[in-house]
Amino acid sequence: MVEREAGDIAMLNRLLELTVVLNADMERMFAREGLTQSRTHLLWLVHQDGPATQRHLAEALGVSARNVTGLVDAMVETGFVTREPHPTDRRATLVTLTGRGADTARSLERGQGEFAALLFGDLSAAERDRLGRGLDHVIGRLKAAVLAEDPDDTRERT
C-alpha cells in the first residue's frame, strides 16, 4: 500500500471513530430527554424557525408527509409540541412547541454550547480556522460523492 493511501485510510478511520463517538453521545443525550434523533431534529426545527406546518417540516426533514405525521403524533403524545389552527389557512395546522418542548430545546442548545467549548475551547483562532477549513473540505467532498450516487436526491445531508 502506498504511504499516502495508508494515511488517507488512517484519516478515514479517525473520522469513522469520531462519528461513532458523537452518535453514541447524541443518542445518550436524546434518551435522557425522552427523544430520538428524528424527534430531536423536528424539535430543533420548530425551536429555530417557530411554528411550522407539517408540510414544511416534512420538506425540511426530507421525509414523507406520512412519516412527519407519525413524528408529530409522537411529539404531541409526549408533550413536546401541539397542533394549533393555522391563522390564515383553514386546512393547515401549525406544529408549535409546548413549554416542555421549548425548555427541552433550550437545554439542548445549552448542552451544545458546553460541548463545543469542551471540544474546541482550547484551540487558537488559527487552529479553529484550519480545522474548520479541513472539515468544510471533507464535508463538501462527502456531500458531492453521496449526491452523485443519487442525483434525484437534492436534500441536504446533516
DSSP file (Angstrom, degrees, kcal/mol; ACC not computed):
  #  RESIDUE AA STRUCTURE BP1 BP2  ACC     N-H-->O    O-->H-N    N-H-->O    O-->H-N    TCO  KAPPA ALPHA  PHI   PSI    X-CA   Y-CA   Z-CA
    1    1 A M              0   0    0      0, 0.0     2,-0.1     0, 0.0     0, 0.0   0.000 360.0 360.0 360.0 136.2    0.0    0.0    0.0
    2    2 A V     >  -     0   0    0      1,-0.1     4,-2.4     4,-0.0     5,-0.2  -0.401 360.0-120.9 -68.7 144.8    1.3    3.4   -0.9
    3    3 A E  H  > S+     0   0    0      1,-0.2     4,-2.3     2,-0.2     5,-0.2   0.886 112.6  51.6 -56.1 -42.9    2.1    5.7    2.1
    4    4 A R  H  > S+     0   0    0      1,-0.2     4,-2.3     2,-0.2    -1,-0.2   0.922 110.2  48.9 -61.2 -44.5   -0.4    8.3    1.0
    5    5 A E  H  > S+     0   0    0      1,-0.2     4,-2.4     2,-0.2    -1,-0.2   0.897 110.1  51.3 -63.6 -41.0   -3.2    5.8    0.7
    6    6 A A  H  X S+     0   0    0     -4,-2.4     4,-2.3     1,-0.2    -1,-0.2   0.901 110.6  49.2 -62.5 -40.9   -2.4    4.3    4.1
    7    7 A G  H  X S+     0   0    0     -4,-2.3     4,-2.3    -5,-0.2    -2,-0.2   0.893 110.1  50.7 -65.5 -39.2   -2.5    7.8    5.6
    8    8 A D  H  X S+     0   0    0     -4,-2.3     4,-2.5     2,-0.2    -2,-0.2   0.906 111.1  48.4 -64.4 -41.4   -5.8    8.5    3.9
    9    9 A I  H  X S+     0   0    0     -4,-2.4     4,-2.5     2,-0.2    -2,-0.2   0.896 110.5  51.2 -66.5 -39.4   -7.3    5.3    5.3
   10   10 A A  H  X S+     0   0    0     -4,-2.3     4,-1.8     2,-0.2    -2,-0.2   0.906 110.5  49.3 -62.6 -40.8   -6.0    6.1    8.8
   11   11 A M  H  X S+     0   0    0     -4,-2.3     4,-2.2     2,-0.2    -2,-0.2   0.921 110.4  50.3 -64.3 -43.9   -7.7    9.6    8.5
   12   12 A L  H  X S+     0   0    0     -4,-2.5     4,-2.7     1,-0.2    -2,-0.2   0.910 108.1  53.3 -60.4 -42.0  -10.9    7.9    7.4
   13   13 A N  H  X S+     0   0    0     -4,-2.5     4,-2.2     1,-0.2    -1,-0.2   0.876 108.1  50.6 -61.9 -36.7  -10.7    5.5   10.3
   14   14 A R  H  X S+     0   0    0     -4,-1.8     4,-2.4     2,-0.2    -1,-0.2   0.906 110.8  48.7 -65.9 -41.6  -10.4    8.5   12.7
   15   15 A L  H  X S+     0   0    0     -4,-2.2     4,-2.4     2,-0.2    -2,-0.2   0.908 111.2  49.9 -64.6 -41.0  -13.4   10.2   11.1
   16   16 A L  H  X S+     0   0    0     -4,-2.7     4,-2.2     2,-0.2    -2,-0.2   0.901 110.5  49.9 -64.4 -40.2  -15.4    7.0   11.4
   17   17 A E  H  X S+     0   0    0     -4,-2.2     4,-2.5     2,-0.2    -2,-0.2   0.914 109.9  51.2 -62.9 -42.7  -14.4    6.7   15.1
   18   18 A L  H  X S+     0   0    0     -4,-2.4     4,-2.9     1,-0.2     5,-0.2   0.914 109.2  51.4 -59.1 -43.6  -15.4   10.3   15.6
   19   19 A T  H  X S+     0   0    0     -4,-2.4     4,-2.7     1,-0.2    -2,-0.2   0.918 110.2  48.4 -60.1 -45.4  -18.8    9.6   14.0
   20   20 A V  H  X S+     0   0    0     -4,-2.2     4,-2.3     2,-0.2    -2,-0.2   0.928 114.1  45.5 -62.1 -46.4  -19.4    6.6   16.3
   21   21 A V  H  X S+     0   0    0     -4,-2.5     4,-2.3     2,-0.2    -2,-0.2   0.927 114.4  47.6 -65.9 -44.9  -18.5    8.5   19.5
   22   22 A L  H  X S+     0   0    0     -4,-2.9     4,-2.7    -5,-0.2    -2,-0.2   0.915 112.5  49.7 -62.9 -42.6  -20.6   11.5   18.5
   23   23 A N  H  X S+     0   0    0     -4,-2.7     4,-2.8    -5,-0.2     5,-0.2   0.916 110.6  49.8 -62.1 -42.8  -23.6    9.3   17.6
   24   24 A A  H  X S+     0   0    0     -4,-2.3     4,-2.0    -5,-0.2    -1,-0.2   0.912 112.5  47.7 -61.9 -42.3  -23.3    7.5   20.9
   25   25 A D  H  X S+     0   0    0     -4,-2.3     4,-2.4     2,-0.2    -2,-0.2   0.924 113.3  47.8 -64.4 -44.4  -23.2   10.8   22.8
   26   26 A M  H  X S+     0   0    0     -4,-2.7     4,-3.1     1,-0.2     5,-0.2   0.936 111.1  50.2 -62.8 -46.3  -26.1   12.2   20.9
   27   27 A E  H  X S+     0   0    0     -4,-2.8     4,-2.4     1,-0.2    -1,-0.2   0.895 111.6  48.9 -60.4 -40.2  -28.2    9.0   21.4
   28   28 A R  H  X S+     0   0    0     -4,-2.0     4,-1.9    -5,-0.2    -1,-0.2   0.918 113.5  46.4 -64.8 -43.8  -27.5    9.1   25.2
   29   29 A M  H  X S+     0   0    0     -4,-2.4     4,-1.2     2,-0.2    -2,-0.2   0.919 113.4  48.5 -65.3 -43.4  -28.4   12.8   25.4
   30   30 A F  H  X>S+     0   0    0     -4,-3.1     5,-3.0     1,-0.2     4,-0.6   0.916 109.4  52.9 -63.2 -42.7  -31.6   12.3   23.4
   31   31 A A  H ><5S+     0   0    0     -4,-2.4     3,-1.1    -5,-0.2    -1,-0.2   0.887 103.7  57.0 -61.3 -38.9  -32.6    9.3   25.5
   32   32 A R  H 3<5S+     0   0    0     -4,-1.9    -1,-0.2     1,-0.3    -2,-0.2   0.851 111.1  44.1 -58.7 -33.7  -32.2   11.4   28.7
   33   33 A E  H 3<5S-     0   0    0     -4,-1.2    -1,-0.3    -3,-0.5    -2,-0.2   0.484 119.7-110.5 -89.2  -4.0  -34.7   13.9   27.2
   34   34 A G  T <<5S+     0   0    0     -3,-1.1     2,-0.3    -4,-0.6    -3,-0.2   0.815  78.8 121.0  78.3  31.5  -37.1   11.1   26.1
   35   35 A L      < -     0   0    0     -5,-3.0    -1,-0.3    -8,-0.1     2,-0.2  -0.781  53.2-142.6-124.1 165.0  -36.3   11.8   22.4
   36   36 A T     >  -     0   0    0     -2,-0.3     4,-2.4    -3,-0.1     5,-0.2  -0.683  40.8 -98.9-112.0 174.3  -35.0   10.0   19.3
   37   37 A Q  H  > S+     0   0    0     -2,-0.2     4,-2.2     2,-0.2     5,-0.1   0.924 124.1  47.8 -61.7 -43.5  -32.7   11.6   16.7
   38   38 A S  H  > S+     0   0    0      1,-0.2     4,-2.1     2,-0.2    -1,-0.2   0.917 113.1  47.3 -64.5 -43.2  -35.7   12.2   14.3
   39   39 A R  H  > S+     0   0    0      1,-0.2     4,-2.6     2,-0.2    -1,-0.2   0.881 111.1  51.9 -66.3 -37.1  -37.8   13.7   17.1
   40   40 A T  H  X S+     0   0    0     -4,-2.4     4,-2.8     2,-0.2    -1,-0.2   0.902 107.4  52.4 -65.4 -40.0  -35.0   15.9   18.2
   41   41 A H  H  X S+     0   0    0     -4,-2.2     4,-2.3     2,-0.2    -2,-0.2   0.924 111.4  46.7 -61.5 -44.1  -34.5   17.2   14.6
   42   42 A L  H  X S+     0   0    0     -4,-2.1     4,-2.2     2,-0.2     5,-0.2   0.935 112.7  49.7 -62.4 -46.4  -38.2   18.1   14.4
   43   43 A L  H  X S+     0   0    0     -4,-2.6     4,-2.3     1,-0.2    -2,-0.2   0.911 111.1  50.0 -57.6 -44.3  -38.0   19.8   17.9
   44   44 A W  H  X S+     0   0    0     -4,-2.8     4,-2.7     2,-0.2     5,-0.2   0.895 108.5  52.2 -64.4 -41.4  -34.9   21.7   16.8
   45   45 A L  H  X S+     0   0    0     -4,-2.3     4,-3.1     2,-0.2     5,-0.4   0.933 112.5  44.4 -60.9 -46.4  -36.5   22.9   13.5
   46   46 A V  H  X S+     0   0    0     -4,-2.2     4,-2.0     1,-0.2    -1,-0.2   0.880 113.7  51.5 -67.8 -36.4  -39.6   24.2   15.4
   47   47 A H  H  < S+     0   0    0     -4,-2.3    -2,-0.2    -5,-0.2    -1,-0.2   0.922 117.8  37.9 -62.9 -44.6  -37.3   25.8   18.0
   48   48 A Q  H  < S+     0   0    0     -4,-2.7    -2,-0.2    -5,-0.2    -3,-0.2   0.900 130.3  27.3 -74.9 -42.3  -35.2   27.6   15.4
   49   49 A D  H  < S-     0   0    0     -4,-3.1    -3,-0.2     1,-0.3    -2,-0.2   0.591 101.6-128.8-100.6 -13.2  -37.9   28.5   12.9
   50   50 A G     <  -     0   0    0     -4,-2.0    -1,-0.3    -5,-0.4    -2,-0.1  -0.335  63.4  -5.0  87.4-177.1  -41.0   28.8   15.1
   51   51 A P  S    S-     0   0    0      0, 0.0     2,-0.3     0, 0.0    45,-0.2  -0.140  74.5-177.7 -51.6 140.9  -44.4   27.2   14.4
   52   52 A A  E     -A   95   0A   0     43,-1.7    43,-3.7     4,-0.0     2,-0.1  -0.972  28.3-108.6-142.9 153.2  -44.5   25.3   11.1
   53   53 A T  E  >  -A   94   0A   0     -2,-0.3     4,-2.2    41,-0.2    41,-0.2  -0.420  33.7-116.2 -74.6 158.5  -46.9   23.3    9.1
   54   54 A Q  H  > S+     0   0    0     39,-0.5     4,-2.8     1,-0.2     5,-0.2   0.852 117.0  57.6 -64.4 -33.1  -46.4   19.6    8.8
   55   55 A R  H  > S+     0   0    0      2,-0.2     4,-2.2     1,-0.2    -1,-0.2   0.936 107.1  46.9 -62.2 -46.0  -45.7   20.0    5.1
   56   56 A H  H  > S+     0   0    0      1,-0.2     4,-2.6     2,-0.2    -2,-0.2   0.914 113.0  49.6 -61.2 -42.9  -42.9   22.4    5.8
   57   57 A L  H  X S+     0   0    0     -4,-2.2     4,-2.6     2,-0.2     5,-0.2   0.906 108.6  52.4 -64.2 -41.6  -41.5   20.1    8.4
   58   58 A A  H  X>S+     0   0    0     -4,-2.8     5,-2.3     1,-0.2     4,-1.2   0.925 112.5  45.5 -59.8 -44.3  -41.6   17.1    6.0
   59   59 A E  H  <5S+     0   0    0     -4,-2.2    -2,-0.2     2,-0.2    -1,-0.2   0.923 114.0  48.2 -64.6 -44.4  -39.7   19.1    3.4
   60   60 A A  H  <5S+     0   0    0     -4,-2.6    -2,-0.2     1,-0.2    -1,-0.2   0.853 116.9  42.5 -66.3 -34.5  -37.2   20.3    5.9
   61   61 A L  H  <5S-     0   0    0     -4,-2.6    -1,-0.2    -5,-0.2    -2,-0.2   0.635 107.5-126.1 -85.3 -15.0  -36.6   16.9    7.3
   62   62 A G  T  <5 +     0   0    0     -4,-1.2     2,-0.3     1,-0.3    -3,-0.2   0.866  68.3 120.9  70.9  36.9  -36.6   15.2    3.9
   63   63 A V      < -     0   0    0     -5,-2.3    -1,-0.3    -6,-0.2    -2,-0.1  -0.787  67.0 -89.3-125.9 169.9  -39.3   12.7    4.8
   64   64 A S     >  -     0   0    0     -2,-0.3     4,-2.3     1,-0.1     5,-0.2  -0.309  35.8-112.7 -74.4 161.6  -42.8   11.9    3.6
   65   65 A A  H  > S+     0   0    0      1,-0.2     4,-2.0     2,-0.2     5,-0.1   0.887 120.0  54.1 -59.5 -39.2  -45.9   13.6    4.8
   66   66 A R  H  > S+     0   0    0      1,-0.2     4,-1.8     2,-0.2    -1,-0.2   0.905 108.0  49.3 -62.3 -42.5  -46.9   10.2    6.4
   67   67 A N  H  > S+     0   0    0      1,-0.2     4,-2.1     2,-0.2    -2,-0.2   0.922 110.7  48.7 -64.4 -44.6  -43.6   10.0    8.2
   68   68 A V  H  X S+     0   0    0     -4,-2.3     4,-3.0     1,-0.2     5,-0.2   0.850 106.3  58.0 -67.3 -31.8  -43.8   13.5    9.6
   69   69 A T  H  X S+     0   0    0     -4,-2.0     4,-2.8     2,-0.2    -1,-0.2   0.927 107.7  47.3 -60.8 -43.8  -47.4   12.8   10.8
   70   70 A G  H  X S+     0   0    0     -4,-1.8     4,-2.2     2,-0.2    -2,-0.2   0.900 112.5  49.3 -63.6 -41.1  -46.1    9.9   12.8
   71   71 A L  H  X S+     0   0    0     -4,-2.1     4,-2.3     2,-0.2    -2,-0.2   0.937 113.6  45.3 -62.2 -47.1  -43.3   12.0   14.3
   72   72 A V  H  X S+     0   0    0     -4,-3.0     4,-2.7     2,-0.2     5,-0.2   0.912 110.2  54.8 -66.1 -41.2  -45.7   14.9   15.2
   73   73 A D  H  X S+     0   0    0     -4,-2.8     4,-2.6    -5,-0.2    -1,-0.2   0.936 110.8  45.9 -54.7 -47.0  -48.2   12.4   16.7
   74   74 A A  H  X S+     0   0    0     -4,-2.2     4,-1.8     1,-0.2    -1,-0.2   0.880 112.5  50.2 -64.6 -38.6  -45.5   11.0   18.9
   75   75 A M  H  <>S+     0   0    0     -4,-2.3     5,-2.5     2,-0.2     6,-1.2   0.849 111.9  47.8 -70.2 -33.6  -44.3   14.5   19.9
   76   76 A V  H ><5S+     0   0    0     -4,-2.7     3,-1.3     4,-0.2    -2,-0.2   0.932 110.8  52.1 -67.3 -46.2  -47.8   15.6   20.7
   77   77 A E  H 3<5S+     0   0    0     -4,-2.6    -2,-0.2     1,-0.3    -1,-0.2   0.839 112.2  45.2 -60.2 -35.3  -48.3   12.4   22.8
   78   78 A T  T 3<5S-     0   0    0     -4,-1.8    -1,-0.3    -5,-0.2    -2,-0.2   0.401 117.0-111.9 -93.8   2.9  -45.2   13.0   24.8
   79   79 A G  T < 5S+     0   0    0     -3,-1.3    22,-0.5    -4,-0.3    21,-0.3   0.666  84.2 114.9  84.7  17.2  -45.9   16.7   25.4
   80   80 A F  S   <S+     0   0    0     -5,-2.5    18,-2.3    20,-0.2     2,-0.3   0.806  80.9  12.2 -88.5 -31.2  -43.2   18.4   23.3
   81   81 A V  E     -B   97   0A   0     -6,-1.2     2,-0.3    16,-0.3    16,-0.2  -0.912  60.4-151.7-139.3 164.8  -45.5   20.0   20.7
   82   82 A T  E     -B   96   0A   0     14,-2.7    14,-2.6    -2,-0.3     2,-0.5  -0.896  21.9-121.5-128.0 163.6  -49.1   20.8   19.9
   83   83 A R  E     -B   95   0A   0     -2,-0.3    12,-0.2    12,-0.2   -30,-0.0  -0.947  34.6-176.1-104.9 126.6  -51.1   21.2   16.8
   84   84 A E  E     -B   94   0A   0     10,-2.9    10,-3.5    -2,-0.5     2,-0.0  -0.885  33.8 -93.0-120.6 151.4  -52.7   24.6   16.5
   85   85 A P  E     -B   93   0A   0      0, 0.0     8,-0.2     0, 0.0     5,-0.1  -0.368  42.6-114.6 -61.5 139.8  -55.0   26.1   13.9
   86   86 A H        -     0   0    0      6,-1.7     6,-0.1     3,-0.5     7,-0.0  -0.592  20.9-134.2 -72.5 136.1  -53.2   27.9   11.1
   87   87 A P  S    S+     0   0    0      0, 0.0    -1,-0.1     0, 0.0     3,-0.1   0.753  97.4  19.5 -68.1 -23.6  -54.2   31.6   11.3
   88   88 A T  S    S+     0   0    0      1,-0.2     2,-0.5     4,-0.0    -2,-0.0   0.517 117.1  61.2-124.4  -7.7  -54.8   32.0    7.5
   89   89 A D    >   -     0   0    0      3,-0.1     3,-1.4     1,-0.1    -3,-0.5  -0.918  56.5-165.7-128.3 105.5  -55.3   28.5    6.1
   90   90 A R  T 3  S+     0   0    0     -2,-0.5    -1,-0.1     1,-0.3    -4,-0.1   0.762  89.7  55.9 -61.0 -25.9  -58.2   26.5    7.5
   91   91 A R  T 3  S+     0   0    0     -6,-0.1    -1,-0.3     2,-0.0     2,-0.3   0.657 101.4  69.1 -81.9 -15.6  -56.8   23.3    6.0
   92   92 A A    <   -     0   0    0     -3,-1.4    -6,-1.7    -6,-0.1     2,-0.3  -0.682  60.7-157.8-107.6 156.2  -53.5   23.5    7.7
   93   93 A T  E     - B   0  85A   0     -2,-0.3   -39,-0.5    -8,-0.2     2,-0.5  -0.915  16.8-129.6-123.8 157.1  -52.3   23.2   11.3
   94   94 A L  E     -AB  53  84A   0    -10,-3.5   -10,-2.9    -2,-0.3     2,-0.6  -0.903  12.2-136.5-107.5 134.0  -49.1   24.6   12.9
   95   95 A V  E     -AB  52  83A   0    -43,-3.7   -43,-1.7    -2,-0.5     2,-0.4  -0.809  33.5-177.9 -86.8 122.4  -46.8   22.5   14.9
   96   96 A T  E     - B   0  82A   0    -14,-2.6   -14,-2.7    -2,-0.6     2,-0.1  -0.948  27.5-110.1-128.5 141.2  -45.9   24.6   18.0
   97   97 A L  E     - B   0  81A   0     -2,-0.4   -16,-0.3   -16,-0.2     2,-0.1  -0.431  27.3-143.2 -68.1 141.2  -43.6   23.9   20.9
   98   98 A T     >  -     0   0    0    -18,-2.3     4,-2.7    -2,-0.1     5,-0.2  -0.360  37.5 -93.1 -84.8 178.0  -45.2   23.4   24.3
   99   99 A G  H  > S+     0   0    0      2,-0.2     4,-2.7     1,-0.2     5,-0.2   0.920 131.2  49.9 -58.1 -43.4  -43.5   24.7   27.4
  100  100 A R  H  > S+     0   0    0    -21,-0.3     4,-2.5     1,-0.2    -1,-0.2   0.920 111.0  49.1 -61.7 -43.7  -41.8   21.3   27.8
  101  101 A G  H  > S+     0   0    0    -22,-0.5     4,-2.5   -21,-0.3    -2,-0.2   0.915 112.5  46.9 -62.7 -43.8  -40.7   21.4   24.2
  102  102 A A  H  X S+     0   0    0     -4,-2.7     4,-2.4     2,-0.2    -2,-0.2   0.914 113.1  49.2 -65.3 -42.8  -39.2   24.9   24.5
  103  103 A D  H  X S+     0   0    0     -4,-2.7     4,-2.2    -5,-0.2    -2,-0.2   0.914 112.5  48.3 -61.3 -43.1  -37.5   24.0   27.8
  104  104 A T  H  X S+     0   0    0     -4,-2.5     4,-2.6     2,-0.2    -2,-0.2   0.909 110.6  50.4 -65.2 -42.7  -36.0   20.9   26.2
  105  105 A A  H  X S+     0   0    0     -4,-2.5     4,-2.2     1,-0.2    -1,-0.2   0.911 111.2  48.7 -62.7 -42.1  -34.8   22.8   23.1
  106  106 A R  H  X S+     0   0    0     -4,-2.4     4,-2.5     2,-0.2    -1,-0.2   0.891 110.9  51.2 -64.6 -38.4  -33.1   25.4   25.3
  107  107 A S  H  X S+     0   0    0     -4,-2.2     4,-2.5     2,-0.2    -2,-0.2   0.911 110.3  48.5 -63.8 -43.0  -31.5   22.7   27.3
  108  108 A L  H  X S+     0   0    0     -4,-2.6     4,-2.3     2,-0.2    -2,-0.2   0.888 110.6  52.0 -63.0 -38.6  -30.2   21.0   24.2
  109  109 A E  H  X S+     0   0    0     -4,-2.2     4,-2.0     2,-0.2    -2,-0.2   0.915 110.4  47.4 -64.3 -43.9  -28.9   24.4   23.0
  110  110 A R  H  X S+     0   0    0     -4,-2.5     4,-2.5     1,-0.2    -2,-0.2   0.924 111.8  50.9 -62.6 -43.6  -27.1   24.9   26.3
  111  111 A G  H  X S+     0   0    0     -4,-2.5     4,-2.5     1,-0.2    -2,-0.2   0.874 107.6  53.4 -61.1 -37.9  -25.6   21.4   26.1
  112  112 A Q  H  X S+     0   0    0     -4,-2.3     4,-2.5     2,-0.2    -1,-0.2   0.918 109.7  47.9 -63.3 -43.7  -24.5   22.1   22.5
  113  113 A G  H  X S+     0   0    0     -4,-2.0     4,-2.2     2,-0.2    -2,-0.2   0.910 112.7  48.1 -63.8 -42.7  -22.6   25.2   23.6
  114  114 A E  H  X S+     0   0    0     -4,-2.5     4,-2.1     2,-0.2    -2,-0.2   0.897 112.7  48.7 -65.0 -40.3  -21.0   23.4   26.6
  115  115 A F  H  X S+     0   0    0     -4,-2.5     4,-2.4     2,-0.2    -2,-0.2   0.904 110.1  51.2 -67.3 -41.7  -19.9   20.5   24.4
  116  116 A A  H  X S+     0   0    0     -4,-2.5     4,-3.0     1,-0.2     5,-0.4   0.908 110.3  49.9 -61.6 -41.3  -18.5   22.8   21.7
  117  117 A A  H  X S+     0   0    0     -4,-2.2     4,-2.1     1,-0.2     5,-0.2   0.896 110.0  51.1 -64.2 -39.5  -16.5   24.6   24.5
  118  118 A L  H  < S+     0   0    0     -4,-2.1     4,-0.2     1,-0.2    -2,-0.2   0.920 117.9  37.9 -61.7 -44.3  -15.2   21.3   25.7
  119  119 A L  H  < S+     0   0    0     -4,-2.4    -2,-0.2     1,-0.1    -1,-0.2   0.887 135.5  15.9 -75.9 -40.1  -14.1   20.2   22.3
  120  120 A F  H >< S+     0   0    0     -4,-3.0     3,-1.9    -5,-0.2    -3,-0.2   0.449  90.8 102.6-118.6  -2.6  -12.8   23.5   20.9
  121  121 A G  T 3< S+     0   0    0     -4,-2.1    -3,-0.1    -5,-0.4    -1,-0.1   0.772  86.2  46.2 -59.4 -29.9  -12.3   25.9   23.8
  122  122 A D  T 3  S+     0   0    0     -4,-0.2     2,-0.3    -5,-0.2    -1,-0.3   0.369  88.8 106.7 -97.8   7.3   -8.5   25.5   24.0
  123  123 A L  S <  S-     0   0    0     -3,-1.9     2,-0.0     1,-0.1    -3,-0.0  -0.628  70.3-123.8 -82.3 142.1   -7.9   25.8   20.2
  124  124 A S     >  -     0   0    0     -2,-0.3     4,-2.6     1,-0.1     5,-0.2  -0.320  29.7-103.8 -73.1 167.1   -6.4   29.0   19.0
  125  125 A A  H  > S+     0   0    0      1,-0.2     4,-2.4     2,-0.2     5,-0.1   0.893 124.4  51.0 -59.4 -39.8   -8.2   31.0   16.4
  126  126 A A  H  > S+     0   0    0      2,-0.2     4,-2.4     1,-0.2    -1,-0.2   0.901 110.2  48.6 -66.0 -40.9   -5.7   29.8   13.7
  127  127 A E  H  > S+     0   0    0      2,-0.2     4,-2.6     1,-0.2     5,-0.2   0.907 111.8  49.5 -65.7 -41.1   -6.3   26.1   14.8
  128  128 A R  H  X S+     0   0    0     -4,-2.6     4,-2.9     2,-0.2    -2,-0.2   0.920 111.0  50.3 -61.2 -43.6  -10.1   26.6   14.7
  129  129 A D  H  X S+     0   0    0     -4,-2.4     4,-2.5     2,-0.2    -2,-0.2   0.926 112.2  46.0 -62.4 -45.8   -9.8   28.2   11.2
  130  130 A R  H  X S+     0   0    0     -4,-2.4     4,-2.5     2,-0.2    -2,-0.2   0.923 114.4  48.0 -63.4 -44.6   -7.6   25.3    9.9
  131  131 A L  H  X S+     0   0    0     -4,-2.6     4,-2.8     1,-0.2     5,-0.2   0.930 112.1  50.1 -62.1 -44.9   -9.9   22.7   11.4
  132  132 A G  H  X S+     0   0    0     -4,-2.9     4,-2.7     1,-0.2    -2,-0.2   0.913 111.6  47.3 -60.2 -44.7  -13.0   24.4   10.0
  133  133 A R  H  X S+     0   0    0     -4,-2.5     4,-2.2     2,-0.2    -1,-0.2   0.906 113.2  49.1 -64.4 -41.2  -11.5   24.6    6.5
  134  134 A G  H  X S+     0   0    0     -4,-2.5     4,-2.3     2,-0.2    -2,-0.2   0.924 113.0  46.3 -64.1 -44.2  -10.5   20.9    6.7
  135  135 A L  H  X S+     0   0    0     -4,-2.8     4,-3.1     2,-0.2     5,-0.3   0.912 110.7  53.0 -65.1 -42.1  -13.9   19.9    7.9
  136  136 A D  H  X S+     0   0    0     -4,-2.7     4,-2.5    -5,-0.2    -1,-0.2   0.909 110.1  49.1 -58.3 -41.6  -15.6   22.0    5.2
  137  137 A H  H  X S+     0   0    0     -4,-2.2     4,-2.3     2,-0.2    -2,-0.2   0.943 113.9  44.2 -63.3 -48.7  -13.5   20.3    2.6
  138  138 A V  H  X S+     0   0    0     -4,-2.3     4,-2.5     2,-0.2    -2,-0.2   0.920 114.8  48.7 -64.6 -44.1  -14.3   16.8    3.8
  139  139 A I  H  X S+     0   0    0     -4,-3.1     4,-2.9     1,-0.2     5,-0.2   0.917 111.3  50.5 -63.4 -43.1  -18.0   17.5    4.2
  140  140 A G  H  X S+     0   0    0     -4,-2.5     4,-2.3    -5,-0.3    -1,-0.2   0.915 112.1  46.8 -60.5 -44.0  -18.1   19.1    0.7
  141  141 A R  H  X S+     0   0    0     -4,-2.3     4,-2.3     2,-0.2    -2,-0.2   0.902 113.3  49.4 -64.7 -40.9  -16.4   16.0   -0.8
  142  142 A L  H  X S+     0   0    0     -4,-2.5     4,-2.8     2,-0.2     5,-0.2   0.930 111.5  47.9 -65.3 -45.9  -18.7   13.7    1.1
  143  143 A K  H  X S+     0   0    0     -4,-2.9     4,-2.9     1,-0.2     5,-0.3   0.920 112.0  50.3 -60.5 -43.4  -21.9   15.5    0.0
  144  144 A A  H  X S+     0   0    0     -4,-2.3     4,-1.7    -5,-0.2    -1,-0.2   0.907 113.2  46.0 -62.1 -41.4  -20.7   15.6   -3.6
  145  145 A A  H  X S+     0   0    0     -4,-2.3     4,-1.1     2,-0.2    -2,-0.2   0.914 115.1  45.9 -68.1 -42.8  -20.0   11.8   -3.5
  146  146 A V  H >X S+     0   0    0     -4,-2.8     4,-0.9     1,-0.2     3,-0.5   0.923 114.6  46.7 -67.9 -44.4  -23.3   10.9   -1.8
  147  147 A L  H 3< S+     0   0    0     -4,-2.9     3,-0.3     1,-0.2     6,-0.2   0.811 105.7  60.5 -68.7 -28.7  -25.4   13.2   -4.1
  148  148 A A  H 3< S+     0   0    0     -4,-1.7    -1,-0.2    -5,-0.3    -2,-0.2   0.817 100.9  55.7 -66.1 -29.3  -23.5   11.8   -7.2
  149  149 A E  H << S+     0   0    0     -4,-1.1    -1,-0.2    -3,-0.5    -2,-0.2   0.820 123.5  23.6 -70.8 -30.6  -24.9    8.3   -6.2
  150  150 A D    ><  +     0   0    0     -4,-0.9     3,-2.0    -3,-0.3    -1,-0.3  -0.710  67.4 178.1-137.1  82.3  -28.5    9.6   -6.2
  151  151 A P  T 3  S+     0   0    0      0, 0.0    -1,-0.1     0, 0.0    -3,-0.1   0.692  81.2  60.6 -63.8 -18.0  -28.8   12.7   -8.5
  152  152 A D  T 3  S+     0   0    0      1,-0.1     2,-0.9     2,-0.0    -5,-0.1   0.642  86.3  85.9 -80.4 -14.2  -32.6   12.8   -7.8
  153  153 A D    <   +     0   0    0     -3,-2.0    -3,-0.2    -6,-0.2    -1,-0.1  -0.776  46.6 164.0 -91.9 104.6  -31.9   13.3   -4.1
  154  154 A T        +     0   0    0     -2,-0.9    -1,-0.2     2,-0.1     2,-0.1   0.334  31.4 124.4-102.9   5.6  -31.4   17.0   -3.5
  155  155 A R        -     0   0    0      1,-0.1     2,-0.4   -93,-0.1   -95,-0.1  -0.376  66.8-116.3 -66.4 143.6  -31.9   17.0    0.2
  156  156 A E        -     0   0    0     -2,-0.1     2,-0.4     2,-0.0    -1,-0.1  -0.661  28.1-137.8 -77.4 133.6  -29.0   18.4    2.3
  157  157 A R              0   0    0     -2,-0.4   -14,-0.1     1,-0.1   -11,-0.0  -0.802 360.0 360.0 -96.6 133.0  -27.5   15.8    4.4
  158  158 A T              0   0    0     -2,-0.4    -1,-0.1     0, 0.0    -2,-0.0   0.344 360.0 360.0-128.9 360.0  -26.6   16.7    8.0
